[in-house]
Amino acid sequence: PLLDETLQVDFQRRKLTVSYVASVVSAKSTTLRRKKQLLLHLCKTVKAEECTYKVKESSGQVVLRLVKEKPATWLELVNKNAASGSDSDKDSEAAEGSGLVQDDDLE
């Protein structure tokens, strides 16, 4: 489960990062803390300052609300050819990597 106060959501024009610390029970019944991170390069630009998120208390589900910079149809949310570390508006400045999930042991 998600540990309280560890959730961080960073909205950028073409990038979204979600990270948190979770308690995980190992095969040896030991409770470990693990940092989880999801990095998504978006297909289109968003208004980062207007994007929001909330956590549903009952399920622990993280709900993200993205606000489009320009009204248009998005056929895909994630840019499969996104440049790592780039927050560029240009679709031509793309490289490999649609989404990066990172899982780090803290203990």
N, CA, C and O atoms as a printed pandas DataFrame, in Angstrom:
     atom_number atom_name residue_name chain_id  residue_number  x_coord  y_coord  z_coord
0              1         N          PRO        A               1    0.815   -1.210    0.000
1              2        CA          PRO        A               1    0.000    0.000    0.000
2              3         C          PRO        A               1    0.856    1.271    0.000
3              4         O          PRO        A               1    1.999    1.277    0.456
4              5         N          LEU        A               2    0.284    2.302   -0.507
5              6        CA          LEU        A               2    0.914    3.619   -0.569
6              7         C          LEU        A               2    1.073    4.180    0.836
7              8         O          LEU        A               2    0.111    4.222    1.601
8              9         N          LEU        A               3    2.289    4.615    1.181
9             10        CA          LEU        A               3    2.511    5.224    2.491
10            11         C          LEU        A               3    2.080    6.683    2.445
11            12         O          LEU        A               3    2.357    7.391    1.478
12            13         N          ASP        A               4    1.396    7.129    3.505
13            14        CA          ASP        A               4    0.889    8.507    3.570
14            15         C          ASP        A               4    2.008    9.519    3.347
15            16         O          ASP        A               4    3.144    9.322    3.776
16            17         N          GLU        A               5    1.662   10.588    2.676
17            18        CA          GLU        A               5    2.557   11.732    2.459
18            19         C          GLU        A               5    3.791   11.430    1.599
19            20         O          GLU        A               5    4.722   12.235    1.581
20            21         N          THR        A               6    3.825   10.309    0.896
21            22        CA          THR        A               6    4.987   10.012    0.052
22            23         C          THR        A               6    4.697   10.222   -1.425
23            24         O          THR        A               6    5.615   10.191   -2.244
24            25         N          LEU        A               7    3.442   10.434   -1.776
25            26        CA          LEU        A               7    3.067   10.607   -3.176
26            27         C          LEU        A               7    3.557   11.949   -3.703
27            28         O          LEU        A               7    3.325   12.991   -3.091
28            29         N          GLN        A               8    4.239   11.912   -4.847
29            30        CA          GLN        A               8    4.672   13.133   -5.527
30            31         C          GLN        A               8    4.262   13.024   -6.985
31            32         O          GLN        A               8    4.557   12.029   -7.648
32            33         N          VAL        A               9    3.584   14.042   -7.479
33            34        CA          VAL        A               9    3.167   14.084   -8.876
34            35         C          VAL        A               9    3.721   15.369   -9.471
35            36         O          VAL        A               9    3.495   16.462   -8.951
36            37         N          ASP        A              10    4.451   15.218  -10.569
37            38        CA          ASP        A              10    5.064   16.365  -11.231
38            39         C          ASP        A              10    4.528   16.452  -12.657
39            40         O          ASP        A              10    4.807   15.591  -13.492
40            41         N          PHE        A              11    3.758   17.498  -12.922
41            42        CA          PHE        A              11    3.223   17.737  -14.261
42            43         C          PHE        A              11    4.137   18.714  -14.978
43            44         O          PHE        A              11    4.478   19.766  -14.436
44            45         N          GLN        A              12    4.534   18.368  -16.199
45            46        CA          GLN        A              12    5.265   19.280  -17.071
46            47         C          GLN        A              12    4.524   19.319  -18.395
47            48         O          GLN        A              12    3.582   18.553  -18.599
48            49         N          ARG        A              13    4.931   20.189  -19.288
49            50        CA          ARG        A              13    4.214   20.374  -20.546
50            51         C          ARG        A              13    4.045   19.084  -21.339
51            52         O          ARG        A              13    2.969   18.839  -21.884
52            53         N          ARG        A              14    5.073   18.262  -21.414
53            54        CA          ARG        A              14    5.009   17.026  -22.191
54            55         C          ARG        A              14    5.414   15.797  -21.388
55            56         O          ARG        A              14    5.684   14.739  -21.955
56            57         N          LYS        A              15    5.455   15.941  -20.062
57            58        CA          LYS        A              15    5.945   14.845  -19.234
58            59         C          LYS        A              15    5.178   14.792  -17.919
59            60         O          LYS        A              15    4.776   15.821  -17.376
60            61         N          LEU        A              16    4.984   13.581  -17.417
61            62        CA          LEU        A              16    4.286   13.355  -16.157
62            63         C          LEU        A              16    5.087   12.351  -15.335
63            64         O          LEU        A              16    5.439   11.281  -15.830
64            65         N          THR        A              17    5.375   12.698  -14.073
65            66        CA          THR        A              17    6.106   11.797  -13.191
66            67         C          THR        A              17    5.284   11.578  -11.925
67            68         O          THR        A              17    4.844   12.531  -11.283
68            69         N          VAL        A              18    5.082   10.303  -11.576
69            70        CA          VAL        A              18    4.386    9.933  -10.347
70            71         C          VAL        A              18    5.340    9.059   -9.545
71            72         O          VAL        A              18    5.851    8.064  -10.061
72            73         N          SER        A              19    5.587    9.420   -8.286
73            74        CA          SER        A              19    6.450    8.600   -7.439
74            75         C          SER        A              19    5.870    8.520   -6.031
75            76         O          SER        A              19    5.198    9.440   -5.564
76            77         N          TYR        A              20    6.143    7.401   -5.369
77            78        CA          TYR        A              20    5.650    7.190   -4.003
78            79         C          TYR        A              20    6.440    6.066   -3.356
79            80         O          TYR        A              20    7.169    5.335   -4.026
80            81         N          VAL        A              21    6.288    5.939   -2.054
81            82        CA          VAL        A              21    6.901    4.850   -1.302
82            83         C          VAL        A              21    5.777    3.924   -0.850
83            84         O          VAL        A              21    4.748    4.377   -0.347
84            85         N          ALA        A              22    5.987    2.621   -1.036
85            86        CA          ALA        A              22    4.990    1.631   -0.658
86            87         C          ALA        A              22    5.599    0.599    0.287
87            88         O          ALA        A              22    6.794    0.309    0.226
88            89         N          SER        A              23    4.763    0.056    1.153
89            90        CA          SER        A              23    5.180   -1.058    2.002
90            91         C          SER        A              23    4.865   -2.348    1.263
91            92         O          SER        A              23    3.740   -2.551    0.806
92            93         N          VAL        A              24    5.862   -3.220    1.147
93            94        CA          VAL        A              24    5.709   -4.474    0.429
94            95         C          VAL        A              24    6.170   -5.604    1.341
95            96         O          VAL        A              24    7.220   -5.504    1.975
96            97         N          VAL        A              25    5.387   -6.681    1.407
97            98        CA          VAL        A              25    5.778   -7.842    2.202
98            99         C          VAL        A              25    6.525   -8.802    1.288
99           100         O          VAL        A              25    6.002   -9.230    0.259
100          101         N          SER        A              26    7.767   -9.140    1.677
101          102        CA          SER        A              26    8.602  -10.023    0.873
102          103         C          SER        A              26    8.189  -11.484    1.056
103          104         O          SER        A              26    7.314  -11.790    1.866
104          105         N          ALA        A              27    8.813  -12.369    0.310
105          106        CA          ALA        A              27    8.539  -13.801    0.403
106          107         C          ALA        A              27    8.858  -14.341    1.798
107          108         O          ALA        A              27    8.294  -15.353    2.215
108          109         N          LYS        A              28    9.753  -13.675    2.514
109          110        CA          LYS        A              28   10.143  -14.098    3.864
110          111         C          LYS        A              28    9.311  -13.388    4.936
111          112         O          LYS        A              28    9.699  -13.350    6.104
112          113         N          SER        A              29    8.162  -12.825    4.535
113          114        CA          SER        A              29    7.253  -12.114    5.439
114          115         C          SER        A              29    7.893  -10.908    6.112
115          116         O          SER        A              29    7.497  -10.521    7.211
116          117         N          THR        A              30    8.872  -10.322    5.459
117          118        CA          THR        A              30    9.497   -9.103    5.949
118          119         C          THR        A              30    8.878   -7.917    5.226
119          120         O          THR        A              30    8.693   -7.954    4.010
120          121         N          THR        A              31    8.561   -6.873    5.966
121          122        CA          THR        A              31    7.995   -5.674    5.351
122          123         C          THR        A              31    9.124   -4.780    4.872
123          124         O          THR        A              31    9.994   -4.378    5.645
124          125         N          LEU        A              32    9.090   -4.480    3.589
125          126        CA          LEU        A              32   10.098   -3.615    2.967
126          127         C          LEU        A              32    9.434   -2.343    2.491
127          128         O          LEU        A              32    8.240   -2.326    2.194
128          129         N          ARG        A              33   10.219   -1.272    2.420
129          130        CA          ARG        A              33    9.744   -0.020    1.816
130          131         C          ARG        A              33   10.369    0.079    0.441
131          132         O          ARG        A              33   11.584   -0.049    0.289
132          133         N          ARG        A              34    9.534    0.308   -0.561
133          134        CA          ARG        A              34   10.020    0.433   -1.933
134          135         C          ARG        A              34    9.534    1.726   -2.535
135          136         O          ARG        A              34    8.374    2.110   -2.391
136          137         N          LYS        A              35   10.468    2.400   -3.225
137          138        CA          LYS        A              35   10.094    3.608   -3.959
138          139         C          LYS        A              35    9.678    3.182   -5.358
139          140         O          LYS        A              35   10.395    2.443   -6.033
140          141         N          LYS        A              36    8.528    3.647   -5.782
141          142        CA          LYS        A              36    8.007    3.359   -7.120
142          143         C          LYS        A              36    7.919    4.677   -7.876
143          144         O          LYS        A              36    7.539    5.708   -7.322
144          145         N          GLN        A              37    8.279    4.618   -9.157
145          146        CA          GLN        A              37    8.213    5.832   -9.972
146          147         C          GLN        A              37    7.747    5.477  -11.370
147          148         O          GLN        A              37    8.188    4.492  -11.961
148          149         N          LEU        A              38    6.846    6.299  -11.885
149          150        CA          LEU        A              38    6.328    6.151  -13.243
150          151         C          LEU        A              38    6.605    7.448  -13.981
151          152         O          LEU        A              38    6.236    8.526  -13.515
152          153         N          LEU        A              39    7.251    7.345  -15.129
153          154        CA          LEU        A              39    7.560    8.505  -15.961
154          155         C          LEU        A              39    6.901    8.306  -17.313
155          156         O          LEU        A              39    7.179    7.328  -18.008
156          157         N          LEU        A              40    6.027    9.230  -17.688
157          158        CA          LEU        A              40    5.338    9.157  -18.972
158          159         C          LEU        A              40    5.629   10.405  -19.796
159          160         O          LEU        A              40    5.512   11.529  -19.309
160          161         N          HIS        A              41    6.008   10.190  -21.044
161          162        CA          HIS        A              41    6.188   11.284  -21.996
162          163         C          HIS        A              41    4.891   11.388  -22.789
163          164         O          HIS        A              41    4.500   10.445  -23.477
164          165         N          LEU        A              42    4.236   12.522  -22.692
165          166        CA          LEU        A              42    2.919   12.709  -23.284
166          167         C          LEU        A              42    2.996   13.041  -24.770
167          168         O          LEU        A              42    3.960   13.648  -25.236
168          169         N          CYS        A              43    1.967   12.634  -25.501
169          170        CA          CYS        A              43    1.903   12.896  -26.951
170          171         C          CYS        A              43    1.707   14.376  -27.271
171          172         O          CYS        A              43    2.248   14.885  -28.253
172          173         N          LYS        A              44    0.944   15.047  -26.452
173          174        CA          LYS        A              44    0.626   16.460  -26.680
174          175         C          LYS        A              44    0.962   17.265  -25.433
175          176         O          LYS        A              44    1.250   16.700  -24.378
176          177         N          THR        A              45    0.924   18.585  -25.561
177          178        CA          THR        A              45    1.242   19.435  -24.415
178          179         C          THR        A              45    0.019   19.641  -23.522
179          180         O          THR        A              45   -1.123   19.649  -23.981
180          181         N          VAL        A              46    0.303   19.807  -22.232
181          182        CA          VAL        A              46   -0.742   20.087  -21.251
182          183         C          VAL        A              46   -0.420   21.389  -20.538
183          184         O          VAL        A              46    0.713   21.870  -20.575
184          185         N          LYS        A              47   -1.432   21.953  -19.887
185          186        CA          LYS        A              47   -1.235   23.128  -19.029
186          187         C          LYS        A              47   -0.860   22.595  -17.650
187          188         O          LYS        A              47   -1.733   22.303  -16.833
188          189         N          ALA        A              48    0.429   22.471  -17.399
189          190        CA          ALA        A              48    0.932   21.828  -16.182
190          191         C          ALA        A              48    0.378   22.468  -14.914
191          192         O          ALA        A              48    0.079   21.768  -13.947
192          193         N          GLU        A              49    0.241   23.787  -14.910
193          194        CA          GLU        A              49   -0.230   24.482  -13.705
194          195         C          GLU        A              49   -1.704   24.218  -13.413
195          196         O          GLU        A              49   -2.155   24.454  -12.292
196          197         N          GLU        A              50   -2.462   23.736  -14.393
197          198        CA          GLU        A              50   -3.889   23.467  -14.190
198          199         C          GLU        A              50   -4.189   21.980  -13.992
199          200         O          GLU        A              50   -5.316   21.626  -13.644
200          201         N          CYS        A              51   -3.216   21.117  -14.204
201          202        CA          CYS        A              51   -3.412   19.680  -14.012
202          203         C          CYS        A              51   -3.463   19.375  -12.516
203          204         O          CYS        A              51   -2.780   20.020  -11.720
204          205         N          THR        A              52   -4.268   18.400  -12.145
205          206        CA          THR        A              52   -4.439   18.062  -10.727
206          207         C          THR        A              52   -4.438   16.550  -10.539
207          208         O          THR        A              52   -4.496   15.783  -11.500
208          209         N          TYR        A              53   -4.371   16.143   -9.274
209          210        CA          TYR        A              53   -4.491   14.727   -8.936
210          211         C          TYR        A              53   -5.164   14.586   -7.580
211          212         O          TYR        A              53   -5.204   15.525   -6.784
212          213         N          LYS        A              54   -5.690   13.396   -7.336
213          214        CA          LYS        A              54   -6.247   13.076   -6.022
214          215         C          LYS        A              54   -6.091   11.578   -5.800
215          216         O          LYS        A              54   -5.920   10.809   -6.745
216          217         N          VAL        A              55   -6.153   11.178   -4.529
217          218        CA          VAL        A              55   -6.063    9.770   -4.166
218          219         C          VAL        A              55   -7.423    9.348   -3.623
219          220         O          VAL        A              55   -7.947    9.968   -2.697
220          221         N          LYS        A              56   -7.992    8.292   -4.201
221          222        CA          LYS        A              56   -9.253    7.766   -3.692
222          223         C          LYS        A              56   -8.972    7.021   -2.397
223          224         O          LYS        A              56   -8.210    6.055   -2.379
224          225         N          GLU        A              57   -9.589    7.474   -1.323
225          226        CA          GLU        A              57   -9.355    6.907    0.007
226          227         C          GLU        A              57   -9.648    5.408    0.059
227          228         O          GLU        A              57   -8.873    4.646    0.637
228          229         N          SER        A              58  -10.742    4.986   -0.533
229          230        CA          SER        A              58  -11.182    3.594   -0.409
230          231         C          SER        A              58  -10.238    2.604   -1.093
231          232         O          SER        A              58  -10.004    1.512   -0.575
232          233         N          SER        A              59   -9.697    2.978   -2.246
233          234        CA          SER        A              59   -8.872    2.039   -3.011
234          235         C          SER        A              59   -7.396    2.421   -3.066
235          236         O          SER        A              59   -6.560    1.595   -3.434
236          237         N          GLY        A              60   -7.066    3.651   -2.709
237          238        CA          GLY        A              60   -5.685    4.106   -2.825
238          239         C          GLY        A              60   -5.317    4.442   -4.261
239          240         O          GLY        A              60   -4.149    4.686   -4.561
240          241         N          GLN        A              61   -6.298    4.456   -5.148
241          242        CA          GLN        A              61   -6.079    4.732   -6.563
242          243         C          GLN        A              61   -5.746    6.214   -6.760
243          244         O          GLN        A              61   -6.389    7.088   -6.178
244          245         N          VAL        A              62   -4.726    6.484   -7.594
245          246        CA          VAL        A              62   -4.341    7.849   -7.909
246          247         C          VAL        A              62   -5.065    8.255   -9.194
247          248         O          VAL        A              62   -4.939    7.593  -10.224
248          249         N          VAL        A              63   -5.823    9.349   -9.119
249          250        CA          VAL        A              63   -6.582    9.843  -10.271
250          251         C          VAL        A              63   -5.922   11.130  -10.750
251          252         O          VAL        A              63   -5.781   12.085   -9.986
252          253         N          LEU        A              64   -5.520   11.150  -12.018
253          254        CA          LEU        A              64   -4.860   12.312  -12.615
254          255         C          LEU        A              64   -5.827   13.030  -13.539
255          256         O          LEU        A              64   -6.576   12.389  -14.276
256          257         N          ARG        A              65   -5.815   14.350  -13.504
257          258        CA          ARG        A              65   -6.631   15.165  -14.411
258          259         C          ARG        A              65   -5.686   16.044  -15.211
259          260         O          ARG        A              65   -5.076   16.971  -14.677
260          261         N          LEU        A              66   -5.573   15.741  -16.496
261          262        CA          LEU        A              66   -4.703   16.515  -17.387
262          263         C          LEU        A              66   -5.541   17.543  -18.139
263          264         O          LEU        A              66   -6.642   17.239  -18.597
264          265         N          VAL        A              67   -5.018   18.756  -18.265
265          266        CA          VAL        A              67   -5.703   19.821  -18.993
266          267         C          VAL        A              67   -4.922   20.082  -20.276
267          268         O          VAL        A              67   -3.754   20.470  -20.241
268          269         N          LYS        A              68   -5.585   19.862  -21.406
269          270        CA          LYS        A              68   -4.944   20.048  -22.708
270          271         C          LYS        A              68   -4.580   21.516  -22.931
271          272         O          LYS        A              68   -5.337   22.416  -22.565
272          273         N          GLU        A              69   -3.419   21.743  -23.532
273          274        CA          GLU        A              69   -3.042   23.110  -23.858
274          275         C          GLU        A              69   -3.865   23.624  -25.040
275          276         O          GLU        A              69   -4.277   24.783  -25.060
276          277         N          LYS        A              70   -4.101   22.748  -26.029
277          278        CA          LYS        A              70   -4.917   23.103  -27.190
278          279         C          LYS        A              70   -6.041   22.084  -27.307
279          280         O          LYS        A              70   -5.801   20.884  -27.173
280          281         N          PRO        A              71   -7.262   22.542  -27.555
281          282        CA          PRO        A              71   -8.363   21.584  -27.708
282          283         C          PRO        A              71   -8.157   20.749  -28.971
283          284         O          PRO        A              71   -8.217   21.265  -30.087
284          285         N          ALA        A              72   -7.918   19.484  -28.783
285          286        CA          ALA        A              72   -7.695   18.563  -29.900
286          287         C          ALA        A              72   -7.947   17.147  -29.407
287          288         O          ALA        A              72   -8.001   16.890  -28.205
288          289         N          THR        A              73   -8.098   16.250  -30.344
289          290        CA          THR        A              73   -8.287   14.846  -30.001
290          291         C          THR        A              73   -6.935   14.188  -29.801
291          292         O          THR        A              73   -6.037   14.334  -30.631
292          293         N          TRP        A              74   -6.792   13.471  -28.714
293          294        CA          TRP        A              74   -5.579   12.702  -28.451
294          295         C          TRP        A              74   -5.879   11.246  -28.779
295          296         O          TRP        A              74   -6.688   10.615  -28.097
296          297         N          LEU        A              75   -5.251   10.712  -29.796
297          298        CA          LEU        A              75   -5.446    9.311  -30.129
298          299         C          LEU        A              75   -4.654    8.422  -29.181
299          300         O          LEU        A              75   -5.014    7.266  -28.958
300          301         N          GLU        A              76   -3.580    8.961  -28.626
301          302        CA          GLU        A              76   -2.783    8.247  -27.633
302          303         C          GLU        A              76   -2.344    9.233  -26.561
303          304         O          GLU        A              76   -2.128   10.411  -26.846
304          305         N          LEU        A              77   -2.214    8.760  -25.345
305          306        CA          LEU        A              77   -1.768    9.599  -24.232
306          307         C          LEU        A              77   -0.249    9.682  -24.178
307          308         O          LEU        A              77    0.322   10.754  -23.977
308          309         N          VAL        A              78    0.397    8.528  -24.363
309          310        CA          VAL        A              78    1.847    8.429  -24.194
310          311         C          VAL        A              78    2.532    8.410  -25.552
311          312         O          VAL        A              78    2.113    7.707  -26.471
312          313         N          ASN        A              79    3.603    9.205  -25.655
313          314        CA          ASN        A              79    4.412    9.250  -26.863
314          315         C          ASN        A              79    5.403    8.104  -26.821
315          316         O          ASN        A              79    6.320    8.114  -25.999
316          317         N          LYS        A              80    5.241    7.131  -27.674
317          318        CA          LYS        A              80    6.104    5.946  -27.680
318          319         C          LYS        A              80    7.510    6.244  -28.169
319          320         O          LYS        A              80    8.405    5.413  -28.009
320          321         N          ASN        A              81    7.721    7.394  -28.754
321          322        CA          ASN        A              81    9.038    7.777  -29.264
322          323         C          ASN        A              81    9.604    8.975  -28.520
323          324         O          ASN        A              81   10.376    9.748  -29.088
324          325         N          ALA        A              82    9.233    9.138  -27.265
325          326        CA          ALA        A              82    9.620   10.329  -26.500
326          327         C          ALA        A              82   11.093   10.321  -26.131
327          328         O          ALA        A              82   11.671    9.270  -25.849
328          329         N          ALA        A              83   11.691   11.498  -26.135
329          330        CA          ALA        A              83   13.084   11.659  -25.725
330          331         C          ALA        A              83   13.161   11.628  -24.208
331          332         O          ALA        A              83   12.391   12.310  -23.532
332          333         N          SER        A              84   14.067   10.857  -23.681
333          334        CA          SER        A              84   14.186   10.782  -22.225
334          335         C          SER        A              84   14.714   12.104  -21.684
335          336         O          SER        A              84   15.712   12.636  -22.173
336          337         N          GLY        A              85   14.032   12.626  -20.670
337          338        CA          GLY        A              85   14.443   13.867  -20.041
338          339         C          GLY        A              85   13.988   15.124  -20.766
339          340         O          GLY        A              85   14.188   16.228  -20.260
340          341         N          SER        A              86   13.385   14.983  -21.937
341          342        CA          SER        A              86   12.978   16.148  -22.716
342          343         C          SER        A              86   11.548   16.559  -22.380
343          344         O          SER        A              86   10.683   15.712  -22.158
344          345         N          ASP        A              87   11.314   17.860  -22.345
345          346        CA          ASP        A              87    9.963   18.378  -22.139
346          347         C          ASP        A              87    9.608   19.287  -23.315
347          348         O          ASP        A              87    8.878   20.266  -23.162
348          349         N          SER        A              88   10.134   18.946  -24.487
349          350        CA          SER        A              88    9.978   19.757  -25.680
350          351         C          SER        A              88    8.568   19.678  -26.254
351          352         O          SER        A              88    7.871   18.680  -26.072
352          353         N          ASP        A              89    8.153   20.734  -26.947
353          354        CA          ASP        A              89    6.869   20.756  -27.632
354          355         C          ASP        A              89    6.942   20.076  -28.998
355          356         O          ASP        A              89    5.910   19.789  -29.605
356          357         N          LYS        A              90    8.134   19.824  -29.474
357          358        CA          LYS        A              90    8.294   19.332  -30.833
358          359         C          LYS        A              90    8.242   17.810  -30.882
359          360         O          LYS        A              90    9.002   17.129  -30.193
360          361         N          ASP        A              91    7.331   17.282  -31.711
361          362        CA          ASP        A              91    7.214   15.841  -31.864
362          363         C          ASP        A              91    8.439   15.253  -32.549
363          364         O          ASP        A              91    8.729   14.068  -32.383
364          365         N          SER        A              92    9.158   16.060  -33.314
365          366        CA          SER        A              92   10.315   15.569  -34.046
366          367         C          SER        A              92   11.520   15.302  -33.152
367          368         O          SER        A              92   12.439   14.586  -33.549
368          369         N          GLU        A              93   11.523   15.874  -31.943
369          370        CA          GLU        A              93   12.645   15.675  -31.022
370          371         C          GLU        A              93   12.401   14.456  -30.154
371          372         O          GLU        A              93   12.455   14.543  -28.927
372          373         N          ALA        A              94   12.132   13.311  -30.788
373          374        CA          ALA        A              94   11.759   12.116  -30.043
374          375         C          ALA        A              94   12.800   11.015  -30.176
375          376         O          ALA        A              94   13.503   10.908  -31.181
376          377         N          ALA        A              95   12.874   10.197  -29.125
377          378        CA          ALA        A              95   13.745    9.020  -29.112
378          379         C          ALA        A              95   12.952    7.861  -28.530
379          380         O          ALA        A              95   11.727    7.950  -28.445
380          381         N          GLU        A              96   13.605    6.781  -28.127
381          382        CA          GLU        A              96   12.923    5.600  -27.593
382          383         C          GLU        A              96   12.410    5.813  -26.179
383          384         O          GLU        A              96   12.936    6.650  -25.446
384          385         N          GLY        A              97   11.364    5.047  -25.783
385          386        CA          GLY        A              97   10.924    5.009  -24.390
386          387         C          GLY        A              97    9.557    5.610  -24.156
387          388         O          GLY        A              97    9.428    6.833  -24.100
388          389         N          SER        A              98    8.525    4.780  -24.017
389          390        CA          SER        A              98    7.174    5.305  -23.814
390          391         C          SER        A              98    6.876    5.597  -22.361
391          392         O          SER        A              98    6.147    6.544  -22.067
392          393         N          GLY        A              99    7.401    4.836  -21.468
393          394        CA          GLY        A              99    7.154    5.044  -20.050
394          395         C          GLY        A              99    8.184    4.269  -19.256
395          396         O          GLY        A              99    8.515    3.138  -19.609
396          397         N          LEU        A             100    8.688    4.853  -18.202
397          398        CA          LEU        A             100    9.707    4.215  -17.391
398          399         C          LEU        A             100    9.125    3.967  -16.013
399          400         O          LEU        A             100    8.648    4.886  -15.347
400          401         N          VAL        A             101    9.173    2.718  -15.598
401          402        CA          VAL        A             101    8.736    2.380  -14.253
402          403         C          VAL        A             101    9.968    2.003  -13.469
403          404         O          VAL        A             101   10.724    1.119  -13.872
404          405         N          GLN        A             102   10.173    2.670  -12.354
405          406        CA          GLN        A             102   11.349    2.436  -11.526
406          407         C          GLN        A             102   10.890    1.881  -10.197
407          408         O          GLN        A             102    9.912    2.359   -9.622
408          409         N          ASP        A             103   11.594    0.868   -9.705
409          410        CA          ASP        A             103   11.244    0.207   -8.452
410          411         C          ASP        A             103   12.519    0.060   -7.637
411          412         O          ASP        A             103   13.356   -0.786   -7.953
412          413         N          ASP        A             104   12.684    0.874   -6.586
413          414        CA          ASP        A             104   13.905    0.876   -5.780
414          415         C          ASP        A             104   13.614    0.394   -4.368
415          416         O          ASP        A             104   12.631    0.811   -3.757
416          417         N          ASP        A             105   14.477   -0.495   -3.842
417          418        CA          ASP        A             105   14.384   -0.904   -2.440
418          419         C          ASP        A             105   14.954    0.204   -1.572
419          420         O          ASP        A             105   16.030    0.729   -1.861
420          421         N          LEU        A             106   14.243    0.564   -0.509
421          422        CA          LEU        A             106   14.723    1.576    0.425
422          423         C          LEU        A             106   15.302    0.936    1.674
423          424         O          LEU        A             106   16.123    1.553    2.352
424          425         N          GLU        A             107   14.894   -0.285    1.994
425          426        CA          GLU        A             107   15.413   -0.978    3.170
426          427         C          GLU        A             107   15.868   -2.354    2.778
427          428         O          GLU        A             107   16.343   -3.112    3.624
